[in-house]
Amino acid sequence: MKYKIDNVKNYKGTKGWLCGQFFPDDSIQKNTDLEVKYDTLEPSDTYPPHYHPHGTEVCIVIKGKLKWRLDGKEFILSDGDFIFLKNNVTEAILEVYEPTITVSIRTPSIPNNKINKDEK
């Protein structure tokens, strides 16, 4: 298969992940170079502090408003804002103010590249 047309609504079971190393070997979406996630966040959602020891990530706020912490500094992001992250940056989503849609792209896609961090 050289292409696939689908809809992000069909990926709730993968928590919004559209491609990455974690897809089955026979899937067109199996990719060790790239991870892509379409995320829908509600006001009750948060993401605990974590970092990625390898790679680069960009997170784009398509619609909505939320508070993100990066290495201890807090930022309010809304429509069109994006974050560009190198490896080892501790990130957390602290508060979602309204329904929010984000797209995240990370490279490369390697196993065990997310380390949860206890931030005090």
C-alpha positions in Angstrom: 0.0 0.0 0.0 1.4 3.4 -1.0 -1.3 5.6 0.6 -4.2 5.7 2.9 -7.1 8.0 3.3 -8.9 8.0 6.6 -10.3 10.3 9.3 -8.9 11.3 12.7 -12.2 10.3 14.3 -11.3 6.7 13.7 -8.2 6.9 15.9 -9.7 7.3 19.4 -8.4 3.8 20.1 -4.8 4.9 19.5 -5.3 8.1 21.6 -5.1 10.1 18.4 -1.8 8.7 17.1 -1.8 8.6 13.3 1.6 7.1 12.7 4.7 5.9 14.6 6.8 2.9 15.5 4.1 1.5 17.7 1.7 0.5 14.8 1.8 -3.1 13.5 4.5 -4.1 11.1 2.0 -4.6 8.2 0.5 -1.1 8.7 1.2 1.8 6.3 1.2 3.9 9.5 4.2 2.0 10.9 7.1 4.6 10.9 10.3 4.8 12.8 11.2 8.2 11.5 8.0 10.1 12.5 5.1 10.2 15.0 2.0 12.3 14.4 -0.8 12.8 16.8 -4.2 14.6 16.5 -5.4 15.4 20.0 -8.7 16.7 21.3 -8.5 18.0 24.8 -11.4 18.9 27.1 -11.3 21.3 30.1 -10.9 18.4 32.5 -7.8 17.0 30.7 -4.2 17.4 31.8 -0.9 15.7 30.8 1.6 15.0 33.6 5.2 16.2 33.4 7.4 14.2 31.0 10.2 14.5 28.6 11.6 12.7 25.6 15.4 11.9 25.8 15.7 11.7 22.0 14.4 13.7 19.0 12.5 16.9 18.2 8.8 17.7 18.6 6.5 20.4 17.4 3.0 20.9 18.9 0.5 23.1 17.2 -2.7 24.4 18.7 -5.2 24.3 15.9 -8.1 25.5 18.0 -8.7 26.3 21.7 -6.7 27.5 24.7 -4.5 25.8 27.3 -1.7 26.3 29.8 1.5 24.4 29.1 4.6 24.2 31.3 8.0 23.9 29.7 11.0 23.4 32.0 9.2 25.1 34.8 7.9 28.1 32.9 4.2 28.4 32.1 2.7 29.6 28.8 -0.9 30.2 27.7 -1.3 29.0 24.1 -4.3 29.4 21.7 -5.3 29.1 18.0 -2.2 29.1 15.8 0.4 29.0 18.6 3.0 26.3 18.5 5.9 24.9 20.6 9.1 23.6 19.1 10.9 21.3 21.5 14.4 19.7 21.5 15.0 16.6 23.5 15.0 16.6 27.4 12.6 19.5 27.8 10.1 18.7 30.6 6.6 19.5 29.4 3.1 19.3 31.0 -0.3 20.5 30.1 -1.6 22.1 33.3 -5.0 23.3 32.3 -7.3 23.3 29.3 -9.5 26.4 29.3 -11.8 25.4 26.4 -12.1 22.4 24.0 -8.8 22.3 22.2 -7.3 20.6 19.2 -3.6 20.1 18.8 -1.4 18.3 16.3 2.0 17.0 17.5 4.8 15.8 15.3 7.9 14.0 16.8 11.0 12.6 15.1 12.3 10.0 15.3 9.7 7.4 16.6 11.5 5.1 18.9 10.3 2.9 21.8 10.5 4.1 25.4 11.1 7.7 24.4 8.8 9.2 27.0 10.0 9.5 30.6 7.4 10.6 33.2 8.9 13.1 35.6 7.8 13.9 39.2 7.8 17.7 39.3 7.4 19.4 42.7 
